Amino acid sequence: MDPITVAIDVGPLHGHRTGVGLAVDHLTTALRLRFDLALYPYVVSYRARVSESEHKLPIPAGLATRLWAHGDRPRADRWLRGADVVHATNYVAPPSRLPTVVSAYDLWFLANRSGSSRAVNRAGAVLRRAVKRGAFVHVSSQATADMARELLATDRVEVVHLGALPRPAGVLTDPDLGIDGRPFLLAIGTFERRKSLPTLVAAFGHLADRLGDSVLVMAGAPGDDSSRVAAAVDALPPQVRSRVICPGPVTDSAKGWLLKRSSVLVYPSLDEGFGFPILEAQAAGTPIVARRAGSIPEIGGEGVELVDGDDPAVYAAAIEHVVSSGIRRLTLLEAGLRNIARFTWERTAAEMEALYRRAIAAGT
């Protein structure tokens, strides 16, 4: 095959590293191992400090999304000379005459615009314009593909699963949360409405008396649902409220420590485009209780105890069953270890290259 050059947005590698940032990091690493593919990393920013290998599109990111949400100027072609295809890795594709692939990890915000910020809705508008120009939409699950075809009215949607995140290297770090050896339930993720963390808090309230001195740890950055999470915690009886710990975002090493030692990872999310924590928990040998929503059944396979709906009492029953039943716990752990073998970054990179070539052949 002829070699190709991919202009790829590495903006998610700058600043706070989210799940998208992790995906872009591991994807670019795997793509660089493809012998017939070269990368042209770019960042949409006026002030970002880029490395020698990165190229800056010299326009402020906020201004760019405002302009691109309503029109196709400024075009990026003058800054992306030599590229054969553009890969916009985080919803926002710069207007270009080049074939374009846009990664959309979940589309919950398109169906719930009233609960999304202006910045997120602008990104959605840029995504829609890119689709109208003929861009291919890369999604990381079939569940998101179905939503993309409906909400974006396009058949140019391709599923390429992401890989599993590698386990943290070295010695795992105790985050020193004052748990003092007590068992704990764990949630990982930004405090955003889509994660439905108040449901978990209420479920813990149902369970607390039956779990001895167990603690609930919710590790993640503040988000648009922080106030509702705080209100849910405040609604608990004082003796239960004191057993809820919210440490904020944690390091990869501390996250690995928490996953390895937690009794169960609880994932009540309303929608997921992929769900790295599910695979991380399976790799760590931790059972999972999660909502039957979005990509969760697809990505978690048989290694997840699935819950229907949003009833805290139902979550409480599922958590108690997984924590107390040794047979069910072992079944989930064995299924989880088999499941994670499906997700490798080598496979992701190979399938992404095939998508790039398809976009080039289509001449978008």
Secondary structure as GFF3:
##gff-version 3
##sequence-region A 1 364
A	DSSP	beta_strand	4	9	.	.	.	ID=ss1
A	DSSP	three_ten_helix	11	13	.	.	.	ID=ss2
A	DSSP	alpha_helix	19	31	.	.	.	ID=ss3
A	DSSP	beta_strand	37	44	.	.	.	ID=ss4
A	DSSP	beta_strand	55	57	.	.	.	ID=ss5
A	DSSP	alpha_helix	61	68	.	.	.	ID=ss6
A	DSSP	three_ten_helix	77	79	.	.	.	ID=ss7
A	DSSP	beta_strand	85	88	.	.	.	ID=ss8
A	DSSP	beta_strand	100	103	.	.	.	ID=ss9
A	DSSP	alpha_helix	108	111	.	.	.	ID=ss10
A	DSSP	three_ten_helix	113	115	.	.	.	ID=ss11
A	DSSP	alpha_helix	118	132	.	.	.	ID=ss12
A	DSSP	beta_strand	136	139	.	.	.	ID=ss13
A	DSSP	alpha_helix	142	152	.	.	.	ID=ss14
A	DSSP	beta_strand	157	159	.	.	.	ID=ss15
A	DSSP	beta_strand	184	188	.	.	.	ID=ss16
A	DSSP	three_ten_helix	193	195	.	.	.	ID=ss17
A	DSSP	alpha_helix	197	207	.	.	.	ID=ss18
A	DSSP	three_ten_helix	208	210	.	.	.	ID=ss19
A	DSSP	beta_strand	215	219	.	.	.	ID=ss20
A	DSSP	alpha_helix	226	234	.	.	.	ID=ss21
A	DSSP	alpha_helix	238	241	.	.	.	ID=ss22
A	DSSP	beta_strand	244	245	.	.	.	ID=ss23
A	DSSP	alpha_helix	252	261	.	.	.	ID=ss24
A	DSSP	beta_strand	264	267	.	.	.	ID=ss25
A	DSSP	alpha_helix	276	284	.	.	.	ID=ss26
A	DSSP	beta_strand	288	291	.	.	.	ID=ss27
A	DSSP	alpha_helix	296	300	.	.	.	ID=ss28
A	DSSP	beta_strand	305	307	.	.	.	ID=ss29
A	DSSP	alpha_helix	312	324	.	.	.	ID=ss30
A	DSSP	alpha_helix	326	340	.	.	.	ID=ss31
A	DSSP	alpha_helix	345	362	.	.	.	ID=ss32
###
